[in-house]
Amino acid sequence: MVVAKDRLHSFGCIGLLILIGCTLYLDLFHGLSLGQDRIGYHPIYRVRQSLAVAVSRLHDPPAGGYLAYRSVLNVLTENGFAIFDDEPGQQLGPQGWEALLNDGPRLDRIIREAKDVAIDAAAPPDIIRANELGLADYMYVSFRLFGDKISSFYYFFFLLVAVTCLLYVLQFRDNLFLLFLLVIFLGELYFLENYAHSYGVQQNTVSNSRLFSGLSLVPALHILLLLWQRQPPGPFTVAAVIVQSLIFAFLLSCRTELVWQVAMIAAVGCGIGLSVLLRQRDQERRSLIGRLAPLWPAAIFLVVVFAYSAAVSMIADQRYAMEPKAHIVWHEFMIGLLRSSNELRREYIGDAPHGKSDKGVYAAVMRDLNARNDSSSPIARRLDDGQLTIEPMRGWAEYDRLVRSLVLRIVRDHPVAVLETVPAKIKEQIFWYDNPIRHSMSWENLRVPIILIAAGALICMGAGGFTDGAAMAGSATGVIAIVLLFATATPMIEPSEFSIGTLFCYLGVVAILVPYAMMLLIRAVITLKSNTEGVSSNDESVR
């Protein structure tokens, strides 16, 4: 009986591994069939500046410090990427930019032209303002690995997927349920390709950095599961944690949104550490370091992530002194508050137009400065009529500081109004996920992922994966609850269609609970049938 069970477990693991490989292969070629290797994406400014920095590194001598040669940037602006009035080239506008970003051969030609242009060393270089610097690294590595073309971004994305999945498989290859989790992720990745395609140029392709909070879940889950299992630090396990942490840190430098996953792992580590320290048993016989040894995956992860972030900041040129070197998070927080509360919007921007957009936040900051008559900020300027205005381009870090100050005062002065935004944000987030205009959750988008995940669930269930997991249901429920709690952070700041990590987490939980509930139902039916047959047998024996 035990031998048969072990053999069934082995067959189940092999079946899931085959399914993982086939699903990854299917994901790659499905994206190719949608043309996601031959297109760009919005936001146009972030893509343009990051592309200029990446191409500038390909020149001899390469530009350092996340600087873009002006000659390279001019090639981009002259070929359709012009945004501001003082830039050479025609401003194409929304429709023209959409045509540009969807034209792969045209983008390839522009990249080659920018790479071959003669550099004017006397021209001042440009920087990436108010955005993550890591996207330039992503583009540069893509060019180095796969050539100077737009498709390199797509292939590098799948290289990262393959590496993270391979490390995960090698670590958890004997655990049916954890292999099933990877099947769920790859099924969701197939869905993400359809989802991005539905939203058009705002997303367009899975290699858009706006969607990296989905890709980062595999390294984050790898670390979280090692913490949960209290795995000892073997050579491969430590090496895998370091590599996964580096990949995560790299993705974090491309997308600030991923910070909620850092907070999640830190919170789980603190929780485990606290529970260990509060135990009285064996405390005298074990040292403090010995008791905290199970936290080693979180410790390595946090050290790598913070060291990588510090390295990016140190490498950045001194021209970034007034820049955040990441996304302006407090600006997004303010948008979320103004968009979700009529009361806050009336009080902090009055009847100003564009109250639910970036311009609404600018108006709120200027109104706050004028109300306090505070001209001390280096980005504040007094107009001829005595009114204060702001010039964020002089320092986006200072701008975000002003927004942070305003947000914290709003939370302090209007806690009830802030709490009342939560239901509105949840409703808006559901709308963005299931957008009736874009048909983002249509059956056509979900059909194949559901089939793939259902196949994985059947293999896992048939091989006893859910039965084995039932013994750990209590602790697993706690882990799931923590993941879902932290996954709500992004929508609570600003609901949007780009909260992919949150979407993956909630869809993943549904994909776990449905087959688990089916297993419980089947077991209940079998138990009921057995009890009925037992009663019938007893009646026959009495007769």
C-alpha positions as CSV (number, residue, x, y, z in Angstrom):
1,M,0.0,0.0,0.0
2,V,2.8,2.4,0.9
3,V,4.8,1.5,-2.2
4,A,1.7,2.1,-4.4
5,K,1.1,5.4,-2.7
6,D,4.8,6.4,-3.3
7,R,4.6,5.4,-6.9
8,L,1.4,7.4,-7.4
9,H,3.1,10.4,-5.8
10,S,6.0,10.0,-8.1
11,F,3.8,9.8,-11.2
12,G,1.9,12.8,-10.0
13,C,5.1,14.9,-9.7
14,I,6.3,13.8,-13.1
15,G,2.9,14.7,-14.6
16,L,2.9,18.1,-13.0
17,L,6.5,18.7,-14.2
18,I,5.5,17.8,-17.7
19,L,2.5,20.1,-17.5
20,I,4.7,22.9,-16.2
21,G,7.1,22.6,-19.1
22,C,4.3,22.4,-21.7
23,T,2.5,25.4,-20.2
24,L,5.6,27.5,-20.2
25,Y,6.2,26.6,-23.8
26,L,2.5,27.4,-24.6
27,D,2.8,30.8,-22.8
28,L,5.9,31.7,-24.9
29,F,4.3,30.9,-28.2
30,H,0.9,32.3,-27.4
31,G,2.5,35.7,-26.7
32,L,4.3,35.4,-30.0
33,S,1.0,34.6,-31.8
34,L,-0.4,37.8,-30.3
35,G,2.6,39.8,-31.6
36,Q,3.7,40.8,-28.1
37,D,7.4,40.4,-29.1
38,R,7.0,43.1,-31.8
39,I,5.4,46.0,-29.9
40,G,6.1,48.7,-27.4
41,Y,3.8,50.1,-24.7
42,H,2.9,53.1,-22.6
43,P,3.8,55.2,-20.7
44,I,5.7,56.8,-23.6
45,Y,7.9,59.0,-21.4
46,R,9.2,56.1,-19.2
47,V,9.8,54.0,-22.3
48,R,11.6,56.7,-24.2
49,Q,13.9,57.8,-21.4
50,S,14.7,54.2,-20.3
51,L,15.4,53.3,-24.0
52,A,17.7,56.4,-24.4
53,V,19.7,55.4,-21.3
54,A,19.9,51.7,-22.4
55,V,21.0,52.6,-26.0
56,S,23.5,55.2,-24.6
57,R,25.3,52.4,-22.8
58,L,25.7,50.6,-26.1
59,H,27.9,53.4,-27.4
60,D,31.6,53.7,-27.1
61,P,32.3,55.1,-24.5
62,P,29.1,54.0,-22.8
63,A,27.1,56.5,-20.7
64,G,27.1,55.8,-17.0
65,G,25.1,56.9,-14.0
66,Y,21.8,56.3,-15.8
67,L,22.4,59.2,-18.1
68,A,21.2,59.4,-21.7
69,Y,23.3,61.0,-24.4
70,R,21.5,64.0,-25.9
71,S,22.3,62.7,-29.4
72,V,20.6,59.4,-28.7
73,L,17.5,61.1,-27.2
74,N,17.3,63.5,-30.2
75,V,17.0,60.5,-32.5
76,L,14.1,59.2,-30.5
77,T,12.3,62.5,-30.4
78,E,12.8,63.2,-34.1
79,N,11.3,59.8,-34.9
80,G,8.0,60.1,-33.0
81,F,8.9,60.1,-29.3
82,A,8.7,63.9,-28.9
83,I,6.6,64.9,-25.9
84,F,7.5,68.4,-24.8
85,D,7.4,71.6,-26.8
86,D,11.1,72.3,-26.6
87,E,12.1,68.9,-28.1
88,P,13.0,68.3,-31.7
89,G,10.5,66.3,-33.7
90,Q,6.8,66.3,-34.1
91,Q,4.5,65.5,-31.2
92,L,2.4,62.6,-32.6
93,G,-0.3,62.7,-30.0
94,P,-2.2,59.6,-28.6
95,Q,-3.2,58.1,-31.9
96,G,0.2,58.7,-33.5
97,W,2.0,57.2,-30.4
98,E,-0.2,54.2,-30.5
99,A,0.7,53.6,-34.2
100,L,4.4,54.1,-33.3
101,L,4.4,51.6,-30.4
102,N,2.5,49.0,-32.4
103,D,5.0,49.1,-35.3
104,G,7.8,46.7,-34.5
105,P,9.9,47.2,-37.6
106,R,9.7,51.0,-37.1
107,L,10.8,50.7,-33.5
108,D,13.7,48.4,-34.5
109,R,14.8,50.9,-37.1
110,I,14.7,53.8,-34.5
111,I,16.7,51.7,-32.0
112,R,19.4,50.9,-34.7
113,E,19.6,54.6,-35.7
114,A,20.0,55.7,-32.1
115,K,22.7,53.1,-31.6
116,D,24.6,54.3,-34.7
117,V,24.3,58.0,-34.2
118,A,27.4,60.1,-33.7
119,I,27.6,61.4,-30.1
120,D,27.9,65.1,-29.4
121,A,29.9,65.0,-26.2
122,A,29.3,68.7,-25.6
123,A,25.5,68.3,-25.4
124,P,24.2,67.9,-21.8
125,P,22.9,64.4,-21.1
126,D,19.3,63.7,-19.9
127,I,18.0,61.7,-17.0
128,I,14.9,59.6,-16.1
129,R,12.6,61.8,-14.1
130,A,10.0,60.6,-11.5
131,N,10.3,56.9,-12.7
132,E,12.1,53.7,-11.8
133,L,15.7,53.5,-13.1
134,G,15.8,49.7,-13.3
135,L,13.8,49.6,-16.6
136,A,16.9,51.0,-18.3
137,D,18.9,48.1,-16.9
138,Y,16.2,45.7,-18.1
139,M,16.4,47.1,-21.7
140,Y,20.2,47.2,-21.7
141,V,20.5,43.5,-20.6
142,S,17.8,42.6,-23.2
143,F,19.8,44.2,-25.9
144,R,23.0,42.5,-24.8
145,L,21.4,39.1,-24.7
146,F,19.1,39.1,-27.7
147,G,20.2,41.9,-29.9
148,D,19.2,45.6,-30.6
149,K,15.6,45.0,-31.3
150,I,12.2,45.4,-29.6
151,S,11.6,41.7,-29.4
152,S,14.6,41.4,-27.0
153,F,12.4,42.7,-24.2
154,Y,9.9,39.8,-24.7
155,Y,12.5,37.1,-24.8
156,F,14.3,38.5,-21.7
157,F,11.0,38.4,-19.9
158,F,10.6,34.7,-20.6
159,L,14.2,34.0,-19.7
160,L,13.5,35.4,-16.3
161,V,10.3,33.4,-16.1
162,A,12.2,30.2,-17.0
163,V,15.0,30.8,-14.5
164,T,12.6,31.5,-11.6
165,C,10.5,28.5,-12.5
166,L,13.5,26.2,-12.8
167,L,14.8,27.2,-9.4
168,Y,11.3,26.8,-7.9
169,V,10.9,23.3,-9.5
170,L,14.3,22.1,-8.3
171,Q,13.6,23.2,-4.8
172,F,10.0,21.9,-4.5
173,R,10.1,19.0,-7.1
174,D,8.8,16.4,-4.6
175,N,5.8,18.5,-3.3
176,L,2.6,17.9,-5.4
177,F,0.7,20.9,-4.0
178,L,3.6,23.4,-4.5
179,L,4.1,22.2,-8.1
180,F,0.4,22.8,-8.6
181,L,0.9,26.4,-7.5
182,L,3.4,26.8,-10.3
183,V,0.9,25.4,-12.8
184,I,-1.5,28.1,-11.5
185,F,1.1,30.8,-12.0
186,L,1.8,29.7,-15.6
187,G,-1.9,29.5,-16.3
188,E,-2.3,33.0,-15.0
189,L,0.6,34.1,-17.2
190,Y,-1.3,32.8,-20.3
191,F,-4.3,34.8,-19.1
192,L,-2.1,37.9,-18.6
193,E,-1.1,37.8,-22.2
194,N,-4.8,37.9,-23.2
195,Y,-5.5,40.6,-20.5
196,A,-2.7,42.8,-21.7
197,H,-3.8,42.4,-25.3
198,S,-7.4,43.4,-24.3
199,Y,-6.1,46.7,-22.8
200,G,-4.2,47.7,-25.9
201,V,-1.3,50.0,-26.0
202,Q,-1.5,50.9,-22.2
203,Q,-0.3,47.3,-21.6
204,N,0.1,45.6,-24.9
205,T,2.7,42.9,-23.8
206,V,3.7,41.0,-20.7
207,S,7.2,42.5,-21.0
208,N,5.6,45.9,-20.0
209,S,7.2,46.8,-16.6
210,R,3.7,47.8,-15.4
211,L,2.9,44.1,-15.2
212,F,6.1,42.9,-13.4
213,S,4.2,42.5,-10.0
214,G,3.0,39.2,-11.5
215,L,6.4,37.9,-12.6
216,S,7.9,38.8,-9.2
217,L,5.5,36.4,-7.4
218,V,7.5,33.3,-8.2
219,P,10.7,34.5,-6.4
220,A,8.6,36.0,-3.6
221,L,6.6,32.7,-3.2
222,H,9.9,30.7,-3.2
223,I,11.2,32.7,-0.2
224,L,7.8,32.6,1.5
225,L,7.5,28.8,1.2
226,L,10.9,28.2,2.6
227,L,10.0,30.3,5.6
228,W,6.8,28.4,6.0
229,Q,8.5,25.0,5.8
230,R,11.4,26.1,8.1
231,Q,13.8,24.7,5.5
232,P,17.5,24.3,6.7
233,P,20.1,26.2,4.7
234,G,21.6,23.6,2.3
235,P,24.0,24.7,-0.5
236,F,21.5,24.6,-3.3
237,T,18.7,26.1,-1.2
238,V,20.9,29.1,-0.2
239,A,22.1,29.6,-3.8
240,A,18.5,29.5,-5.1
241,V,17.4,32.0,-2.5
242,I,20.2,34.4,-3.5
243,V,19.4,34.1,-7.2
244,Q,15.7,34.5,-6.6
245,S,16.3,37.5,-4.4
246,L,18.5,39.1,-7.0
247,I,15.9,38.6,-9.7
248,F,13.2,40.1,-7.4
249,A,15.5,43.1,-6.5
250,F,16.0,43.6,-10.2
251,L,12.3,43.6,-10.9
252,L,11.7,45.9,-7.9
253,S,14.1,48.4,-9.5
254,C,11.8,48.3,-12.6
255,R,8.5,48.5,-10.7
256,T,8.1,50.1,-7.3
257,E,4.7,48.5,-6.8
258,L,6.5,45.3,-5.9
259,V,7.4,46.7,-2.5
260,W,4.2,45.2,-1.0
261,Q,5.8,41.8,-1.5
262,V,8.9,42.9,0.3
263,A,6.7,44.0,3.2
264,M,4.9,40.7,3.1
265,I,8.0,38.6,3.5
266,A,9.4,41.0,6.2
267,A,6.1,40.7,8.1
268,V,6.1,36.9,7.9
269,G,9.7,36.8,9.0
270,C,8.9,39.0,12.0
271,G,5.9,37.0,12.9
272,I,7.9,33.7,12.8
273,G,10.7,35.3,14.8
274,L,8.3,36.6,17.4
275,S,6.6,33.3,17.8
276,V,10.0,31.6,18.2
277,L,11.2,34.0,20.9
278,L,7.9,33.8,22.9
279,R,8.3,30.0,23.3
280,Q,9.6,29.1,26.7
281,R,10.6,25.5,26.0
282,D,14.3,24.9,25.1
283,Q,15.2,28.6,25.3
284,E,18.0,27.9,27.8
285,R,19.5,25.2,25.8
286,R,19.6,27.1,22.4
287,S,21.2,30.4,21.6
288,L,19.3,33.4,20.2
289,I,20.9,32.8,16.8
290,G,20.0,29.2,16.9
291,R,16.3,29.9,17.6
292,L,16.2,32.5,14.8
293,A,17.9,30.3,12.3
294,P,14.7,29.4,10.4
295,L,14.5,33.1,9.3
296,W,17.6,32.8,7.1
297,P,15.6,33.0,3.8
298,A,14.0,36.3,4.8
299,A,17.3,37.7,6.0
300,I,19.1,36.9,2.8
301,F,16.2,38.2,0.7
302,L,16.0,41.5,2.6
303,V,19.8,42.1,2.5
304,V,19.9,41.4,-1.2
305,V,16.9,43.7,-2.0
306,F,18.1,46.6,0.1
307,A,21.7,46.2,-1.1
308,Y,20.6,46.2,-4.7
309,S,18.4,49.3,-4.2
310,A,21.3,51.1,-2.5
311,A,23.6,50.2,-5.4
312,V,21.2,51.6,-7.9
313,S,21.0,54.9,-5.9
314,M,24.8,55.0,-5.6
315,I,25.4,54.4,-9.3
316,A,23.0,57.1,-10.4
317,D,24.7,60.3,-11.4
318,Q,24.6,63.4,-9.2
319,R,22.0,64.9,-11.6
320,Y,19.6,62.6,-9.8
321,A,20.0,64.3,-6.5
322,M,16.6,65.9,-6.7
323,E,14.9,62.8,-8.2
324,P,13.3,59.9,-6.3
325,K,15.0,57.3,-8.5
326,A,11.7,55.4,-8.3
327,H,8.0,55.9,-8.9
328,I,6.4,58.8,-7.1
329,V,4.2,56.7,-4.8
330,W,2.6,59.5,-2.7
331,H,1.3,61.1,-5.9
332,E,-0.5,57.8,-6.7
333,F,-1.9,57.7,-3.1
334,M,-3.3,61.2,-3.5
335,I,-4.9,60.3,-6.8
336,G,-6.6,57.3,-5.1
337,L,-8.0,59.6,-2.4
338,L,-9.3,62.3,-4.7
339,R,-10.8,59.8,-7.1
340,S,-12.6,57.9,-4.4
341,S,-14.0,60.7,-2.3
342,N,-16.2,63.6,-3.3
343,E,-15.7,65.1,0.1
344,L,-11.9,65.2,-0.1
345,R,-12.0,66.4,-3.7
346,R,-14.3,69.3,-2.8
347,E,-12.1,70.3,0.2
348,Y,-8.7,70.0,-1.4
349,I,-9.2,71.0,-5.0
350,G,-12.6,72.8,-5.0
351,D,-14.1,73.1,-8.4
352,A,-10.7,72.7,-10.2
353,P,-10.9,70.7,-13.4
354,H,-9.2,67.2,-13.8
355,G,-9.9,66.4,-10.1
356,K,-9.4,62.7,-10.7
357,S,-6.1,62.9,-12.7
358,D,-2.5,64.0,-12.2
359,K,-3.5,67.6,-12.7
360,G,-5.9,67.3,-9.7
361,V,-3.0,66.3,-7.5
362,Y,-0.9,69.3,-8.8
363,A,-3.9,71.6,-8.0
364,A,-4.3,70.2,-4.5
365,V,-0.6,70.7,-3.7
366,M,-0.6,74.3,-5.0
367,R,-3.8,75.0,-3.1
368,D,-2.2,73.7,0.1
369,L,0.9,75.8,-0.4
370,N,-1.1,78.9,-1.0
371,A,-3.4,78.2,2.0
372,R,-0.3,78.0,4.2
373,N,1.6,80.7,2.3
374,D,4.6,78.3,2.2
375,S,7.2,79.2,-0.4
376,S,10.1,77.4,1.2
377,S,10.1,74.5,-1.2
378,P,12.7,74.7,-4.0
379,I,10.1,73.7,-6.6
380,A,7.6,76.5,-5.4
381,R,7.5,79.7,-7.4
382,R,5.5,82.9,-6.7
383,L,3.7,84.4,-9.7
384,D,3.3,88.1,-10.4
385,D,-0.2,88.0,-8.8
386,G,1.2,86.7,-5.6
387,Q,-0.1,83.1,-6.0
388,L,2.2,80.2,-5.5
389,T,2.7,77.5,-8.2
390,I,5.0,74.5,-8.4
391,E,7.5,73.3,-11.0
392,P,7.9,69.5,-10.4
393,M,10.5,69.2,-13.2
394,R,12.9,71.0,-10.9
395,G,12.8,68.1,-8.5
396,W,10.3,65.2,-8.4
397,A,11.6,64.0,-5.1
398,E,10.7,67.3,-3.5
399,Y,7.3,67.2,-5.2
400,D,6.6,63.8,-3.8
401,R,7.6,65.0,-0.3
402,L,5.0,67.8,-0.6
403,V,2.4,65.3,-1.6
404,R,3.4,63.0,1.2
405,S,3.0,65.8,3.7
406,L,-0.5,66.6,2.4
407,V,-1.6,63.0,2.3
408,L,-0.5,62.4,5.9
409,R,-2.4,65.5,7.1
410,I,-5.5,64.3,5.2
411,V,-5.3,61.0,6.9
412,R,-4.8,62.7,10.3
413,D,-7.6,65.3,9.8
414,H,-10.1,63.1,7.9
415,P,-9.7,59.5,9.1
416,V,-13.4,58.7,8.5
417,A,-13.4,60.1,5.0
418,V,-10.2,58.1,4.2
419,L,-11.8,54.9,5.5
420,E,-14.9,55.6,3.4
421,T,-12.8,55.4,0.3
422,V,-12.1,51.7,0.8
423,P,-15.4,50.3,-0.6
424,A,-15.2,52.7,-3.5
425,K,-11.6,51.6,-4.2
426,I,-12.6,47.9,-4.0
427,K,-15.5,48.5,-6.5
428,E,-13.3,50.5,-8.8
429,Q,-10.6,47.8,-8.7
430,I,-13.1,45.1,-9.6
431,F,-14.2,47.3,-12.5
432,W,-10.6,47.6,-13.8
433,Y,-10.1,43.8,-13.6
434,D,-13.4,43.0,-15.3
435,N,-13.6,45.9,-17.7
436,P,-16.8,45.5,-19.7
437,I,-15.4,47.8,-22.4
438,R,-12.2,45.9,-22.8
439,H,-13.7,42.5,-22.1
440,S,-10.6,41.7,-20.0
441,M,-12.3,38.8,-18.1
442,S,-14.1,37.3,-21.1
443,W,-14.4,33.6,-21.5
444,E,-12.1,33.8,-24.5
445,N,-9.4,35.1,-22.3
446,L,-10.0,32.6,-19.4
447,R,-10.8,29.4,-21.3
448,V,-7.3,28.0,-21.9
449,P,-5.9,29.0,-18.4
450,I,-8.9,27.3,-16.8
451,I,-8.2,24.1,-18.8
452,L,-4.5,24.1,-17.9
453,I,-5.2,24.7,-14.2
454,A,-8.0,22.1,-14.1
455,A,-5.5,19.6,-15.6
456,G,-3.0,20.4,-12.9
457,A,-5.7,20.1,-10.2
458,L,-6.7,16.7,-11.5
459,I,-3.2,15.4,-11.5
460,C,-2.5,16.8,-8.0
461,M,-5.8,15.5,-6.6
462,G,-5.4,12.0,-8.2
463,A,-1.9,11.7,-6.8
464,G,-3.0,12.7,-3.3
465,G,-1.6,16.2,-3.3
466,F,-4.6,17.8,-1.8
467,T,-4.9,15.1,0.8
468,D,-1.3,15.7,1.9
469,G,-2.0,19.4,2.0
470,A,-5.1,18.9,4.2
471,A,-2.8,18.1,7.2
472,M,-1.2,21.5,6.8
473,A,-4.5,23.3,6.2
474,G,-4.3,25.4,9.3
475,S,-0.9,27.0,8.7
476,A,-1.6,27.2,4.9
477,T,-4.7,29.2,5.6
478,G,-2.6,31.6,7.7
479,V,-0.1,32.0,4.8
480,I,-2.9,32.6,2.3
481,A,-4.6,35.2,4.5
482,I,-1.3,37.1,4.9
483,V,-0.7,37.0,1.1
484,L,-4.2,38.3,0.4
485,L,-3.9,41.0,3.0
486,F,-0.7,42.5,1.6
487,A,-2.0,42.0,-2.0
488,T,-4.7,44.5,-1.2
489,A,-2.1,47.3,-0.6
490,T,-1.9,48.4,-4.2
491,P,-5.6,48.8,-4.8
492,M,-5.9,50.6,-1.5
493,I,-3.4,53.1,-2.7
494,E,-4.8,53.6,-6.2
495,P,-7.1,51.1,-8.0
496,S,-5.9,50.4,-11.6
497,E,-5.7,47.7,-14.3
498,F,-2.0,47.4,-13.6
499,S,-2.3,45.7,-10.1
500,I,-1.3,42.3,-11.6
501,G,0.3,40.9,-8.5
502,T,-3.0,41.4,-6.6
503,L,-5.0,39.9,-9.4
504,F,-2.7,36.8,-9.6
505,C,-3.0,36.3,-5.8
506,Y,-6.8,36.4,-5.7
507,L,-7.3,34.3,-8.8
508,G,-4.7,31.8,-7.5
509,V,-6.6,31.4,-4.2
510,V,-9.8,30.7,-6.2
511,A,-7.9,28.2,-8.3
512,I,-6.8,26.4,-5.0
513,L,-10.1,26.5,-3.2
514,V,-12.3,25.2,-6.0
515,P,-10.5,21.8,-6.5
516,Y,-9.9,21.6,-2.7
517,A,-13.7,22.0,-2.1
518,M,-14.4,19.4,-4.8
519,M,-12.0,17.0,-3.0
520,L,-13.8,17.6,0.3
521,L,-17.1,17.0,-1.4
522,I,-16.0,13.8,-3.0
523,R,-14.6,12.5,0.3
524,A,-17.9,13.4,2.1
525,V,-19.9,11.6,-0.5
526,I,-17.7,8.5,-0.3
527,T,-17.9,8.5,3.5
528,L,-21.7,8.9,3.4
529,K,-22.0,6.1,1.0
530,S,-19.7,3.8,3.1
531,N,-21.7,4.6,6.2
532,T,-25.0,3.8,4.3
533,E,-23.6,0.5,3.1
534,G,-22.4,-0.3,6.6
535,V,-25.9,0.3,8.0
536,S,-27.4,-1.8,5.3
537,S,-25.0,-4.7,6.1
538,N,-25.9,-4.5,9.8
539,D,-29.6,-4.7,9.0
540,E,-29.1,-7.7,6.8
541,S,-27.1,-9.5,9.5
542,V,-29.8,-8.8,12.1
543,R,-32.4,-10.3,9.8
